[in-house]
Amino acid sequence: MLHQCTITNLLHISGIGLHTGSIINMVLRPAKAGTGIIFERKEGNITQRIKACAQNVVDTRMATVIGDGQLRVSTIEHLMAALVACHIDNLIIQIDGPEVPIMDGSAAPFIDKILSVGVTRLEQSRKIISITKPIHLQEGDKRISIIPSRFLRISFDLDFNHPCIKRQSRSFKVSQQGFRQDIAAARTFGFYEEVEYLKSQGLAKGGSLDNAVVIGTDRILNPEGLRYADEFVRHKILDTVGDFSLLGHSILGHIKSHKGGHDINHKMVEKILASPDSWRYIEFSKSEVQAGLSIPVLQPEVAMAKA
Ligand SMILES: [Zn+2]
C-alpha cells in the first residue's frame, strides 16, 4: 500500500485492562494524513495527547508503555500490530484508562473490529524506511539485527527451559493476509507462578485464562489448550511487529531476533533512528501513487476492506 490510510468510521472498543482489572473504553477516530497514531488520554480534568513513537516510550519491562507528562498508556503493542496489519497510518485513539484493553491477549479482535468499520485510503503517499546496511544489537543472551530486504520479514527464535515451550523458531514475511492467518490470533503468555506473584503485588489484576496462555510446571492450564503448536514464537513476532511500528514508518528489512522482547525491540528502534547512514526513505510522488505503483511488501490487500 503506497497510500496512507485511516479508518472509515468511528470505532468503539471496550475491554478489561490486564493490570488494572477494570473496564477501559477506547474511541478510535479517523485522522488526516500525516497525523500518525495518537493516543488521547483523559483523566479528570487532564487530557494528554501522546504520539505512538519511540521518543515517547517510558517503560518496556512487562509491556510497551508510552507517556508524556503525567499520563501513560500501557500495553499498546497488540493494538499497534493490528494497525500495521490493517495499514492504518493515521488515527486518534481516545482512551479513558492507563492501558489498552487486553481483549483475548492477541491482536485478532482489534483487526476484526477495524475491518468491520473499513479502511480508507488517503491521497498522500507513505514514507517507508528501507534498510541499506545491517544493524546489530546484543544484550546478554539476547540478540537482534536488521538487514536489507525487499520485504518486511521477521525471524524469531526463543528458547525457554520449560517442557511446554523449549526452542521455537519461525520466519514470517509480514503481509496483511499472512498476519491475519498466521500471527494475529497468537496470545500473550505467562508462567503460573509469575502470574500469581504479580497478583500478590497488586498487578495483573485482570489476568485470566481468557486473555493469556498460562503455563504450569508441566502443562498449559487453559482448558482449550494452544491455538497453534508454536503459539509462543508467533506471539513474539506479533509483539515485534507492534514494537517496530514505533519507528513511525513502514519498514523494509529483515529483523532477526534471538530471545528478544519489548526492551531490546525498543533499543533497536532507537538505534535505527540514530543510524541514518544505514537506511533511506522511500517516498512516491502523487502521480506514482495514483498510478498504483506497488512494491512487494505493500500489496494492496487493504482492498479487502471497504476502501
Ligand atoms: Zn504481547
Boltz pocket constraint, residues with backbone or C-beta under 6 A from the ligand:
constraints:
  - pocket:
      binder: B
      contacts: [[A, 77], [A, 78], [A, 105], [A, 188], [A, 235], [A, 239]]
      max_distance: 6.0
